[in-house]
């Protein structure tokens, strides 16, 4: 089926259903601090730089990047600074 032949009435754009789902789950995204980096170029290096700065400041930091190079688990990292 060509894209121009699709029934536009069935497409529901918007975030209403996602907001309802998140509310039913207790709005978990409201209970942790996060930073979303978006744009065309430099997201990976910017994310790595910020994660490293936060780690050095003593924060436990998670980092999710996409795409992966070889294995899916390359996308996810937990960084924490351990003082000895």
C-alpha angles and dihedrals in degrees: 000000000000119000092242089057095057119113104253092194091071094056113093110195118191140063102264095108092046091049090051091050093049091048090053089052091052096259095277091181089067093062102065137047116249142172122209115200115199136168143091106282137020100024096128096049092042091051092047091049093049092045090052093048091050091047092052089049088059099257123140101235134192122202127194119185133173142243108032122218103216111345130032093232090065086080095066127064136168114203123192132165115228115199114214 
